Amino acid sequence: MKLTNSLLGKLPAYAVTPKPHSGPSFESVHATRKTKLNPALTTNFSSPLYITQGSMQWLWDSEGKRYLDLFGGIVTVSVGHCHPKVNKALEEQLSTLWHTTNIYYHPKIHEYVERLTSTLPEHLCCAYFVNSGSEANDLAMYMARLHTKNYDIISYRNAYHGMSPYTMGLTAHSPWKFPLYTGSEILLLRHSEIVPVIRKDLGGKVAALFAESIQGVGGAVQFPKGYLKKAVEKIRLWGGLYVADEVQTGFGRTGTHFWGFEGHGVSPDIVTMAKGIGNGFPMAAIVTTKEVAASMSQATHFNTFGGNPMASTVGMAVLDAIEEDGCQENSHKTGSYFIKELEKLREEFEIVGDVRGKGLMIGMEMVEDKKSKTPLNPNKIMQLWDGFKDGSVIVGRGGLAGNVFRFKPPMCINKEDVDFAIHVMRDVLSKTQ
């Protein structure tokens, strides 16, 4: 899609000049990708992006073109690409100690667990460190089943909780599921249906309810006010635990609270977290109560890399940056402004069906028309997606039909960035009506 010169001229100023790319060419990388890497990997756009450098909310491709990153490496870059505080902490740790087993004491994991648990309700005090959100949710399933001595777990339509053989059973998105037995039934319920189903279908036994505070891959879907609290109350009446999946909503992203579950007025028994916890560094955690943790002592549990000196150092630096840079406050302020500006697009364009979200966890649903709410034709979706990218704005996609644009940027974006993104999207939308 060809963009106007006036549009390209509105890219916000930024002081960093990218280093000239001296690595392999696009053609070389493209050939390797097609012959040597996982063939299930997607490249999203009609013409793949080749990113070689990043700084805060900005990315550069191999040709030196700059992009506003509104997807944050799939909701992972929380405080900004190559954040100077995180870089400095990591550089200092690099010359001290990279890795040693957690069987030995080392200071960083102990410093970090004190910092991390201080952000949570007091009863959530025992942490396990792993490497990804799938691992975290996988372990949470073990915990819930061991503690309750029950097996069945309830999750939600449109839910995404990982792609391990275990967590795939919790994930209710056909593009992310392989035709294999996962051992976990997905029960799609309203809170009024929970008790009858537990009594009649599950034999009066349930291990846990898994819930994202706002659905991520599902398309920024939010629960009705008061729903989650009522659902958790009923799960607990039957001996089940509430597992809060904060992989995408944690660390201030929703703006009003540090953790997404706080916005629902209910406190979990287990919290899982990943992605933004490390700003792109591979790390994740599960935090639970002493009682649930005690149930895990039936056997030795160990993770080779979880909480090692490098990961713990990064984790602390991310917490420092969130606090010192005011990321949570910015998520609330800039996110609220972003939602209002997207709502203006909804009023202008018939194909913008819904705008929803909280803080910097936002979705824009695309439809054929507002009356039918039929998901927009995939070819038109791709045309829009490519157009945004060509205009230097990178966004994600989600929703069961793939028709929801996802805006989950680094939490350092500002009003000027939002104005630029809206300008690009308005220009592209006007050419696609």
C-alpha positions as a LaTeX table, in Angstrom:
\begin{tabular}{lrrr}
\hline
Residue & $x$ (\AA) & $y$ (\AA) & $z$ (\AA) \\
\hline
Met1 & 0.00 & 0.00 & 0.00 \\
Lys2 & 1.46 & 3.36 & $-1.02$ \\
Leu3 & 1.50 & 5.96 & 1.73 \\
Thr4 & 1.41 & 9.72 & 1.38 \\
Asn5 & 4.52 & 11.84 & 1.92 \\
Ser6 & 2.68 & 13.80 & 4.61 \\
Leu7 & 2.14 & 10.55 & 6.51 \\
Leu8 & 5.76 & 9.48 & 6.36 \\
Gly9 & 6.84 & 12.93 & 7.53 \\
Lys10 & 5.03 & 12.58 & 10.86 \\
Leu11 & 7.35 & 9.92 & 12.33 \\
Pro12 & 8.22 & 11.28 & 15.80 \\
Ala13 & 11.79 & 12.46 & 16.32 \\
Tyr14 & 14.12 & 10.11 & 18.19 \\
Ala15 & 17.71 & 10.78 & 19.21 \\
Val16 & 19.19 & 7.33 & 18.54 \\
Thr17 & 20.87 & 6.70 & 15.19 \\
Pro18 & 20.96 & 2.99 & 14.30 \\
Lys19 & 24.24 & 1.27 & 13.55 \\
Pro20 & 24.61 & 0.31 & 9.87 \\
His21 & 23.68 & $-3.33$ & 9.41 \\
Ser22 & 26.71 & $-5.45$ & 8.54 \\
Gly23 & 25.22 & $-8.91$ & 9.03 \\
Pro24 & 23.66 & $-11.33$ & 6.55 \\
Ser25 & 21.41 & $-9.96$ & 3.84 \\
Phe26 & 17.63 & $-10.25$ & 3.83 \\
Glu27 & 17.86 & $-12.77$ & 0.99 \\
Ser28 & 20.32 & $-14.94$ & 2.92 \\
Val29 & 18.21 & $-14.87$ & 6.08 \\
His30 & 15.06 & $-15.58$ & 4.09 \\
Ala31 & 16.66 & $-18.64$ & 2.47 \\
Thr32 & 17.85 & $-20.00$ & 5.82 \\
Arg33 & 14.45 & $-19.40$ & 7.37 \\
Lys34 & 12.71 & $-21.39$ & 4.67 \\
Thr35 & 15.11 & $-24.35$ & 4.74 \\
Lys36 & 16.59 & $-24.64$ & 8.25 \\
Leu37 & 14.10 & $-23.20$ & 10.77 \\
Asn38 & 10.81 & $-24.50$ & 12.17 \\
Pro39 & 8.43 & $-24.48$ & 9.16 \\
Ala40 & 5.47 & $-23.65$ & 11.42 \\
Leu41 & 6.93 & $-20.21$ & 12.17 \\
Thr42 & 4.87 & $-17.44$ & 10.64 \\
Thr43 & 6.20 & $-14.10$ & 9.42 \\
Asn44 & 2.88 & $-12.23$ & 9.81 \\
Phe45 & 3.22 & $-9.81$ & 6.91 \\
Ser46 & 3.17 & $-10.34$ & 3.13 \\
Ser47 & 6.78 & $-9.14$ & 3.07 \\
Pro48 & 8.63 & $-10.31$ & 6.21 \\
Leu49 & 10.25 & $-7.82$ & 8.56 \\
Tyr50 & 14.00 & $-8.14$ & 9.12 \\
Ile51 & 14.67 & $-6.38$ & 12.43 \\
Thr52 & 18.27 & $-5.73$ & 13.42 \\
Gln53 & 18.17 & $-3.13$ & 16.22 \\
Gly54 & 15.89 & $-1.70$ & 18.89 \\
Ser55 & 15.74 & 1.15 & 21.40 \\
Met56 & 12.83 & 1.70 & 23.82 \\
Gln57 & 9.61 & 1.78 & 21.70 \\
Trp58 & 11.47 & 1.80 & 18.37 \\
Leu59 & 12.79 & $-0.91$ & 16.03 \\
Trp60 & 14.96 & $-0.66$ & 12.90 \\
Asp61 & 15.15 & $-3.04$ & 9.96 \\
Ser62 & 18.25 & $-4.00$ & 8.00 \\
Glu63 & 17.75 & $-1.02$ & 5.69 \\
Gly64 & 17.64 & 1.44 & 8.59 \\
Lys65 & 13.88 & 2.07 & 8.45 \\
Arg66 & 12.40 & 2.89 & 11.87 \\
Tyr67 & 9.18 & 1.37 & 13.21 \\
Leu68 & 6.98 & 2.15 & 16.20 \\
Asp69 & 6.64 & $-1.15$ & 18.05 \\
Leu70 & 3.07 & $-1.47$ & 19.34 \\
Phe71 & 3.33 & $-5.21$ & 19.96 \\
Gly72 & 6.44 & $-5.40$ & 22.16 \\
Gly73 & 7.67 & $-8.74$ & 20.86 \\
Ile74 & 4.25 & $-10.27$ & 21.67 \\
Val75 & 3.63 & $-8.34$ & 24.90 \\
Thr76 & 7.13 & $-9.12$ & 26.17 \\
Val77 & 9.16 & $-5.90$ & 25.99 \\
Ser78 & 7.74 & $-4.14$ & 29.02 \\
Val79 & 10.04 & $-1.20$ & 29.77 \\
Gly80 & 11.59 & $-0.72$ & 26.33 \\
His81 & 14.03 & $-2.35$ & 23.93 \\
Cys82 & 17.62 & $-2.23$ & 25.23 \\
His83 & 16.51 & $-0.20$ & 28.24 \\
Pro84 & 19.67 & 1.49 & 29.62 \\
Lys85 & 18.96 & 0.48 & 33.25 \\
Val86 & 18.44 & $-3.15$ & 32.30 \\
Asn87 & 21.45 & $-3.13$ & 29.98 \\
Lys88 & 23.70 & $-1.70$ & 32.69 \\
Ala89 & 22.60 & $-4.23$ & 35.32 \\
Leu90 & 23.09 & $-7.10$ & 32.90 \\
Glu91 & 26.53 & $-5.89$ & 31.80 \\
Glu92 & 27.67 & $-5.72$ & 35.43 \\
Gln93 & 26.40 & $-9.23$ & 36.15 \\
Leu94 & 28.07 & $-10.58$ & 32.99 \\
Ser95 & 31.48 & $-9.95$ & 34.53 \\
Thr96 & 30.55 & $-11.45$ & 37.91 \\
Leu97 & 28.60 & $-14.71$ & 37.53 \\
Trp98 & 26.53 & $-16.05$ & 34.66 \\
His99 & 25.19 & $-19.29$ & 36.03 \\
Thr100 & 25.39 & $-21.70$ & 38.90 \\
Thr101 & 22.90 & $-24.22$ & 40.19 \\
Asn102 & 20.25 & $-22.99$ & 42.60 \\
Ile103 & 21.24 & $-25.88$ & 44.85 \\
Tyr104 & 23.96 & $-23.43$ & 45.91 \\
Tyr105 & 23.14 & $-20.07$ & 47.41 \\
His106 & 23.77 & $-17.02$ & 45.30 \\
Pro107 & 22.62 & $-13.52$ & 46.28 \\
Lys108 & 20.63 & $-12.45$ & 43.24 \\
Ile109 & 17.76 & $-14.95$ & 43.42 \\
His110 & 17.24 & $-14.15$ & 47.11 \\
Glu111 & 17.28 & $-10.40$ & 46.51 \\
Tyr112 & 14.90 & $-10.80$ & 43.59 \\
Val113 & 12.35 & $-13.03$ & 45.29 \\
Glu114 & 12.05 & $-10.47$ & 48.11 \\
Arg115 & 11.41 & $-7.71$ & 45.57 \\
Leu116 & 8.99 & $-9.72$ & 43.46 \\
Thr117 & 6.83 & $-11.05$ & 46.29 \\
Ser118 & 6.60 & $-7.55$ & 47.80 \\
Thr119 & 4.42 & $-6.57$ & 44.80 \\
Leu120 & 1.87 & $-9.30$ & 45.59 \\
Pro121 & $-0.69$ & $-9.91$ & 48.36 \\
Glu122 & 1.02 & $-11.11$ & 51.54 \\
His123 & $-0.26$ & $-14.70$ & 51.32 \\
Leu124 & 1.47 & $-15.16$ & 47.94 \\
Cys125 & 4.97 & $-15.61$ & 49.27 \\
Cys126 & 6.61 & $-18.69$ & 47.75 \\
Ala127 & 8.15 & $-18.41$ & 44.28 \\
Tyr128 & 9.32 & $-20.90$ & 41.68 \\
Phe129 & 11.41 & $-19.63$ & 38.77 \\
Val130 & 11.24 & $-21.13$ & 35.27 \\
Asn131 & 11.86 & $-19.91$ & 31.72 \\
Ser132 & 8.55 & $-19.32$ & 29.91 \\
Gly133 & 4.84 & $-18.80$ & 30.38 \\
Ser134 & 4.06 & $-22.31$ & 29.17 \\
Glu135 & 6.42 & $-23.73$ & 31.80 \\
Ala136 & 4.86 & $-21.54$ & 34.48 \\
Asn137 & 1.31 & $-22.62$ & 33.67 \\
Asp138 & 2.45 & $-26.22$ & 33.32 \\
Leu139 & 3.84 & $-26.14$ & 36.86 \\
Ala140 & 0.72 & $-24.38$ & 38.17 \\
Met141 & $-1.36$ & $-27.29$ & 36.87 \\
Tyr142 & 0.85 & $-29.72$ & 38.78 \\
Met143 & 0.50 & $-27.62$ & 41.92 \\
Ala144 & $-3.28$ & $-27.40$ & 41.74 \\
Arg145 & $-3.71$ & $-31.12$ & 41.15 \\
Leu146 & $-1.27$ & $-32.14$ & 43.87 \\
His147 & $-2.73$ & $-29.74$ & 46.42 \\
Thr148 & $-6.41$ & $-30.48$ & 45.83 \\
Lys149 & $-5.94$ & $-34.14$ & 44.89 \\
Asn150 & $-8.42$ & $-33.41$ & 42.09 \\
Tyr151 & $-7.77$ & $-33.53$ & 38.36 \\
Asp152 & $-10.20$ & $-31.48$ & 36.28 \\
Ile153 & $-9.35$ & $-27.86$ & 35.48 \\
Ile154 & $-11.63$ & $-25.19$ & 34.05 \\
Ser155 & $-10.47$ & $-22.54$ & 31.57 \\
Tyr156 & $-12.30$ & $-20.23$ & 29.17 \\
Arg157 & $-13.30$ & $-19.97$ & 25.55 \\
Asn158 & $-10.65$ & $-17.95$ & 23.66 \\
Ala159 & $-8.14$ & $-18.70$ & 26.43 \\
Tyr160 & $-4.42$ & $-19.03$ & 25.75 \\
His161 & $-2.25$ & $-20.55$ & 28.47 \\
Gly162 & 0.64 & $-22.05$ & 26.51 \\
Met163 & 1.68 & $-24.70$ & 23.99 \\
Ser164 & 3.30 & $-27.40$ & 26.08 \\
Pro165 & 1.58 & $-30.80$ & 25.85 \\
Tyr166 & 0.03 & $-30.10$ & 29.25 \\
Thr167 & $-1.09$ & $-26.49$ & 28.84 \\
Met168 & $-2.40$ & $-26.99$ & 25.31 \\
Gly169 & $-5.45$ & $-28.52$ & 26.94 \\
Leu170 & $-6.16$ & $-25.17$ & 28.60 \\
Thr171 & $-5.74$ & $-23.24$ & 25.35 \\
Ala172 & $-8.99$ & $-22.75$ & 23.42 \\
His173 & $-7.66$ & $-21.57$ & 20.05 \\
Ser174 & $-7.65$ & $-24.05$ & 17.18 \\
Pro175 & $-4.63$ & $-22.49$ & 15.37 \\
Trp176 & $-2.52$ & $-23.19$ & 18.47 \\
Lys177 & $-3.66$ & $-26.77$ & 19.09 \\
Phe178 & $-2.28$ & $-30.03$ & 17.74 \\
Pro179 & $-4.55$ & $-33.09$ & 17.41 \\
Leu180 & $-3.05$ & $-34.84$ & 20.43 \\
Tyr181 & $-4.46$ & $-35.97$ & 23.76 \\
Thr182 & $-3.65$ & $-33.33$ & 26.38 \\
Gly183 & $-5.38$ & $-34.74$ & 29.43 \\
Ser184 & $-7.14$ & $-31.46$ & 30.22 \\
Glu185 & $-10.75$ & $-30.81$ & 29.35 \\
Ile186 & $-11.82$ & $-27.24$ & 28.56 \\
Leu187 & $-15.19$ & $-26.41$ & 30.08 \\
Leu188 & $-16.85$ & $-23.29$ & 28.66 \\
Leu189 & $-19.01$ & $-21.92$ & 31.44 \\
Arg190 & $-20.86$ & $-18.95$ & 32.82 \\
His191 & $-20.39$ & $-18.54$ & 36.58 \\
Ser192 & $-24.01$ & $-19.69$ & 37.07 \\
Glu193 & $-23.11$ & $-22.97$ & 35.34 \\
Ile194 & $-19.99$ & $-23.75$ & 37.35 \\
Val195 & $-21.62$ & $-25.49$ & 40.31 \\
Pro196 & $-24.00$ & $-27.71$ & 38.25 \\
Val197 & $-21.15$ & $-28.82$ & 35.99 \\
Ile198 & $-18.84$ & $-29.57$ & 38.93 \\
Arg199 & $-21.58$ & $-31.56$ & 40.64 \\
Lys200 & $-22.88$ & $-33.48$ & 37.62 \\
Asp201 & $-19.97$ & $-33.74$ & 35.19 \\
Leu202 & $-16.91$ & $-33.63$ & 37.43 \\
Gly203 & $-18.17$ & $-35.72$ & 40.31 \\
Gly204 & $-18.04$ & $-32.80$ & 42.73 \\
Lys205 & $-14.31$ & $-32.38$ & 42.27 \\
Val206 & $-12.29$ & $-29.63$ & 40.60 \\
Ala207 & $-8.61$ & $-28.74$ & 40.85 \\
Ala208 & $-8.55$ & $-25.18$ & 39.56 \\
Leu209 & $-9.92$ & $-22.36$ & 37.48 \\
Phe210 & $-7.33$ & $-20.81$ & 35.13 \\
Ala211 & $-8.09$ & $-17.26$ & 34.01 \\
Glu212 & $-6.26$ & $-14.47$ & 32.20 \\
Ser213 & $-7.22$ & $-11.13$ & 33.76 \\
Ile214 & $-7.72$ & $-9.83$ & 30.20 \\
Gln215 & $-7.45$ & $-12.36$ & 27.40 \\
Gly216 & $-4.41$ & $-11.74$ & 25.23 \\
Val217 & $-4.35$ & $-14.03$ & 22.20 \\
Gly218 & $-8.15$ & $-14.13$ & 22.49 \\
Gly219 & $-8.29$ & $-10.49$ & 21.41 \\
Ala220 & $-8.19$ & $-8.28$ & 24.54 \\
Val221 & $-11.43$ & $-9.82$ & 25.83 \\
Gln222 & $-12.48$ & $-8.58$ & 29.29 \\
Phe223 & $-14.77$ & $-10.25$ & 31.82 \\
Pro224 & $-18.01$ & $-8.48$ & 32.74 \\
Lys225 & $-17.70$ & $-6.54$ & 35.99 \\
Gly226 & $-17.93$ & $-8.86$ & 38.98 \\
Tyr227 & $-17.86$ & $-12.05$ & 36.89 \\
Leu228 & $-14.45$ & $-13.37$ & 37.91 \\
Lys229 & $-15.03$ & $-12.78$ & 41.61 \\
Lys230 & $-18.27$ & $-14.80$ & 41.51 \\
Ala231 & $-16.66$ & $-17.57$ & 39.48 \\
Val232 & $-13.75$ & $-17.88$ & 41.92 \\
Glu233 & $-16.10$ & $-18.00$ & 44.91 \\
Lys234 & $-17.91$ & $-20.97$ & 43.38 \\
Ile235 & $-14.70$ & $-22.77$ & 42.43 \\
Arg236 & $-13.45$ & $-22.45$ & 46.01 \\
Leu237 & $-16.73$ & $-23.77$ & 47.43 \\
Trp238 & $-15.89$ & $-27.03$ & 45.68 \\
Gly239 & $-12.26$ & $-27.14$ & 46.80 \\
Gly240 & $-10.64$ & $-25.72$ & 43.67 \\
Leu241 & $-7.90$ & $-23.11$ & 43.37 \\
Tyr242 & $-7.87$ & $-19.89$ & 41.35 \\
Val243 & $-4.82$ & $-19.58$ & 39.10 \\
Ala244 & $-4.28$ & $-16.05$ & 37.76 \\
Asp245 & $-2.41$ & $-16.11$ & 34.46 \\
Glu246 & $-0.61$ & $-12.75$ & 34.51 \\
Val247 & 1.78 & $-13.61$ & 31.68 \\
Gln248 & 0.49 & $-10.68$ & 29.61 \\
Thr249 & $-1.39$ & $-8.47$ & 32.09 \\
Gly250 & 1.18 & $-8.28$ & 34.88 \\
Phe251 & 3.79 & $-5.69$ & 35.82 \\
Gly252 & 1.62 & $-2.59$ & 35.49 \\
Arg253 & 0.37 & $-3.11$ & 31.95 \\
Thr254 & $-3.30$ & $-2.59$ & 32.84 \\
Gly255 & $-2.44$ & 0.81 & 34.34 \\
Thr256 & $-4.73$ & 0.96 & 37.37 \\
His257 & $-3.03$ & $-1.96$ & 39.11 \\
Phe258 & 0.32 & $-3.73$ & 39.09 \\
Trp259 & $-1.42$ & $-7.08$ & 38.62 \\
Gly260 & $-4.47$ & $-7.60$ & 36.44 \\
Phe261 & $-6.31$ & $-9.73$ & 39.02 \\
Glu262 & $-6.35$ & $-6.75$ & 41.40 \\
Gly263 & $-8.79$ & $-5.04$ & 39.07 \\
His264 & $-11.27$ & $-7.87$ & 39.63 \\
Gly265 & $-11.26$ & $-7.57$ & 43.42 \\
Val266 & $-10.19$ & $-11.18$ & 43.94 \\
Ser267 & $-6.91$ & $-12.67$ & 45.10 \\
Pro268 & $-5.51$ & $-15.87$ & 43.56 \\
Asp269 & $-4.02$ & $-18.99$ & 45.10 \\
Ile270 & $-1.39$ & $-19.20$ & 42.38 \\
Val271 & $-0.05$ & $-16.49$ & 40.04 \\
Thr272 & 1.88 & $-17.25$ & 36.86 \\
Met273 & 3.99 & $-14.60$ & 35.14 \\
Ala274 & 6.39 & $-14.38$ & 32.19 \\
Lys275 & 6.97 & $-12.15$ & 29.12 \\
Gly276 & 7.20 & $-8.64$ & 30.64 \\
Ile277 & 8.91 & $-10.00$ & 33.75 \\
Gly278 & 12.23 & $-10.01$ & 31.85 \\
Asn279 & 11.70 & $-7.38$ & 29.11 \\
Gly280 & 12.67 & $-10.00$ & 26.53 \\
Phe281 & 15.03 & $-12.09$ & 28.66 \\
Pro282 & 13.72 & $-15.69$ & 28.87 \\
Met283 & 12.35 & $-15.97$ & 32.39 \\
Ala284 & 9.09 & $-16.71$ & 34.18 \\
Ala285 & 7.77 & $-17.39$ & 37.66 \\
Ile286 & 5.01 & $-18.97$ & 39.69 \\
Val287 & 4.14 & $-17.49$ & 43.08 \\
Thr288 & 1.83 & $-19.29$ & 45.47 \\
Thr289 & 0.95 & $-19.78$ & 49.13 \\
Lys290 & 2.97 & $-21.74$ & 51.69 \\
Glu291 & 0.21 & $-24.34$ & 51.82 \\
Val292 & 0.18 & $-24.99$ & 48.07 \\
Ala293 & 3.98 & $-24.96$ & 47.97 \\
Ala294 & 4.08 & $-27.61$ & 50.70 \\
Ser295 & 2.13 & $-29.94$ & 48.41 \\
Met296 & 4.97 & $-29.71$ & 45.89 \\
Ser297 & 7.39 & $-31.17$ & 48.45 \\
Gln298 & 6.19 & $-34.71$ & 47.72 \\
Ala299 & 9.08 & $-34.94$ & 45.26 \\
Thr300 & 12.15 & $-32.92$ & 44.37 \\
His301 & 11.41 & $-30.03$ & 42.02 \\
Phe302 & 14.23 & $-28.32$ & 40.15 \\
Asn303 & 14.74 & $-26.03$ & 37.15 \\
Thr304 & 18.22 & $-25.70$ & 35.66 \\
Phe305 & 18.06 & $-22.08$ & 34.53 \\
Gly306 & 15.13 & $-20.66$ & 36.49 \\
Gly307 & 16.21 & $-17.75$ & 38.68 \\
Asn308 & 19.88 & $-17.98$ & 37.80 \\
Pro309 & 22.09 & $-14.91$ & 38.45 \\
Met310 & 21.49 & $-13.41$ & 35.00 \\
Ala311 & 17.71 & $-13.86$ & 35.11 \\
Ser312 & 17.40 & $-12.55$ & 38.65 \\
Thr313 & 19.51 & $-9.51$ & 37.80 \\
Val314 & 17.33 & $-8.71$ & 34.80 \\
Gly315 & 14.18 & $-9.22$ & 36.85 \\
Met316 & 15.30 & $-6.72$ & 39.49 \\
Ala317 & 16.36 & $-4.19$ & 36.85 \\
Val318 & 12.94 & $-4.45$ & 35.19 \\
Leu319 & 11.20 & $-3.80$ & 38.52 \\
Asp320 & 13.50 & $-0.80$ & 39.04 \\
Ala321 & 12.68 & 0.57 & 35.59 \\
Ile322 & 8.92 & 0.10 & 36.05 \\
Glu323 & 9.06 & 2.05 & 39.30 \\
Glu324 & 11.58 & 4.74 & 38.35 \\
Asp325 & 10.14 & 5.39 & 34.88 \\
Gly326 & 6.53 & 5.40 & 36.09 \\
Cys327 & 5.55 & 2.67 & 33.63 \\
Gln328 & 2.33 & 1.70 & 35.39 \\
Glu329 & 1.17 & 5.31 & 35.55 \\
Asn330 & 2.11 & 5.79 & 31.90 \\
Ser331 & 0.16 & 2.66 & 30.94 \\
His332 & $-2.91$ & 4.17 & 32.54 \\
Lys333 & $-2.47$ & 7.68 & 31.13 \\
Thr334 & $-1.24$ & 6.86 & 27.63 \\
Gly335 & $-3.41$ & 3.75 & 27.37 \\
Ser336 & $-6.56$ & 5.71 & 28.22 \\
Tyr337 & $-5.66$ & 8.30 & 25.57 \\
Phe338 & $-4.92$ & 5.57 & 23.03 \\
Ile339 & $-8.30$ & 3.90 & 23.62 \\
Lys340 & $-10.14$ & 7.22 & 23.18 \\
Glu341 & $-8.32$ & 7.89 & 19.90 \\
Leu342 & $-9.08$ & 4.38 & 18.65 \\
Glu343 & $-12.74$ & 4.93 & 19.55 \\
Lys344 & $-12.70$ & 7.90 & 17.17 \\
Leu345 & $-11.61$ & 5.52 & 14.41 \\
Arg346 & $-14.51$ & 3.26 & 15.37 \\
Glu347 & $-16.90$ & 6.16 & 14.83 \\
Glu348 & $-15.31$ & 7.04 & 11.48 \\
Phe349 & $-15.03$ & 3.60 & 9.88 \\
Glu350 & $-17.74$ & 0.96 & 9.50 \\
Ile351 & $-15.19$ & $-1.87$ & 9.58 \\
Val352 & $-13.93$ & $-0.95$ & 13.06 \\
Gly353 & $-16.41$ & $-2.92$ & 15.13 \\
Asp354 & $-15.13$ & $-2.63$ & 18.70 \\
Val355 & $-12.35$ & $-1.07$ & 20.74 \\
Arg356 & $-11.65$ & $-2.59$ & 24.13 \\
Gly357 & $-8.99$ & $-3.03$ & 26.75 \\
Lys358 & $-7.37$ & $-1.39$ & 29.71 \\
Gly359 & $-4.08$ & 0.43 & 30.08 \\
Leu360 & $-1.74$ & $-0.71$ & 27.32 \\
Met361 & $-3.59$ & $-4.00$ & 26.78 \\
Ile362 & $-5.84$ & $-2.98$ & 23.89 \\
Gly363 & $-7.73$ & $-4.65$ & 21.04 \\
Met364 & $-9.49$ & $-3.26$ & 17.95 \\
Glu365 & $-11.93$ & $-5.72$ & 16.36 \\
Met366 & $-12.43$ & $-5.52$ & 12.60 \\
Val367 & $-15.79$ & $-6.47$ & 11.04 \\
Glu368 & $-17.55$ & $-6.36$ & 7.68 \\
Asp369 & $-20.07$ & $-3.99$ & 9.22 \\
Lys370 & $-21.19$ & $-3.03$ & 12.71 \\
Lys371 & $-24.67$ & $-4.51$ & 12.32 \\
Ser372 & $-23.69$ & $-8.04$ & 11.32 \\
Lys373 & $-20.42$ & $-8.07$ & 13.31 \\
Thr374 & $-19.12$ & $-10.61$ & 10.79 \\
Pro375 & $-15.31$ & $-10.85$ & 11.07 \\
Leu376 & $-13.59$ & $-8.81$ & 8.38 \\
Asn377 & $-12.40$ & $-10.74$ & 5.33 \\
Pro378 & $-8.88$ & $-12.14$ & 5.98 \\
Asn379 & $-7.55$ & $-10.55$ & 2.78 \\
Lys380 & $-8.67$ & $-7.12$ & 3.98 \\
Ile381 & $-7.16$ & $-7.80$ & 7.40 \\
Met382 & $-3.83$ & $-8.59$ & 5.76 \\
Gln383 & $-4.08$ & $-5.47$ & 3.60 \\
Leu384 & $-4.56$ & $-3.35$ & 6.73 \\
Trp385 & $-1.81$ & $-5.15$ & 8.63 \\
Asp386 & 0.66 & $-4.66$ & 5.79 \\
Gly387 & $-0.42$ & $-1.04$ & 5.45 \\
Phe388 & 0.24 & $-0.27$ & 9.10 \\
Lys389 & 3.67 & $-1.90$ & 8.82 \\
Asp390 & 4.49 & 0.01 & 5.63 \\
Gly391 & 3.59 & 3.17 & 7.55 \\
Ser392 & 6.13 & 2.21 & 10.27 \\
Val393 & 3.59 & 0.94 & 12.82 \\
Ile394 & 3.89 & $-2.67$ & 14.01 \\
Val395 & 0.80 & $-4.20$ & 15.64 \\
Gly396 & $-0.24$ & $-7.75$ & 16.50 \\
Arg397 & $-3.30$ & $-9.81$ & 15.69 \\
Gly398 & $-5.52$ & $-12.07$ & 17.74 \\
Gly399 & $-9.06$ & $-13.20$ & 18.32 \\
Leu400 & $-10.62$ & $-16.51$ & 17.33 \\
Ala401 & $-11.07$ & $-15.28$ & 13.74 \\
Gly402 & $-7.77$ & $-13.38$ & 13.66 \\
Asn403 & $-9.68$ & $-10.13$ & 13.18 \\
Val404 & $-8.54$ & $-8.23$ & 16.28 \\
Phe405 & $-5.55$ & $-5.91$ & 16.06 \\
Arg406 & $-3.58$ & $-6.09$ & 19.30 \\
Phe407 & $-1.85$ & $-3.04$ & 20.79 \\
Lys408 & 0.48 & $-4.11$ & 23.63 \\
Pro409 & 3.53 & $-1.83$ & 23.26 \\
Pro410 & 6.48 & $-1.23$ & 25.55 \\
Met411 & 5.13 & 0.79 & 28.47 \\
Cys412 & 7.31 & 3.78 & 27.55 \\
Ile413 & 5.26 & 5.00 & 24.57 \\
Asn414 & 3.87 & 8.52 & 24.77 \\
Lys415 & 1.07 & 10.69 & 23.39 \\
Glu416 & 3.11 & 11.71 & 20.34 \\
Asp417 & 3.64 & 8.05 & 19.46 \\
Val418 & $-0.10$ & 7.39 & 19.77 \\
Asp419 & $-0.90$ & 10.36 & 17.54 \\
Phe420 & 1.50 & 9.04 & 14.91 \\
Ala421 & 0.00 & 5.54 & 15.05 \\
Ile422 & $-3.56$ & 6.87 & 14.79 \\
His423 & $-2.56$ & 9.03 & 11.82 \\
Val424 & $-1.10$ & 6.00 & 10.03 \\
Met425 & $-4.09$ & 3.80 & 10.81 \\
Arg426 & $-6.58$ & 6.44 & 9.71 \\
Asp427 & $-4.74$ & 6.83 & 6.41 \\
Val428 & $-4.63$ & 3.06 & 5.82 \\
Leu429 & $-8.26$ & 2.52 & 6.86 \\
Ser430 & $-9.45$ & 5.24 & 4.49 \\
Lys431 & $-7.83$ & 3.34 & 1.61 \\
Thr432 & $-9.43$ & 0.02 & 2.60 \\
Gln433 & $-13.09$ & 0.97 & 3.08 \\
\hline
\end{tabular}
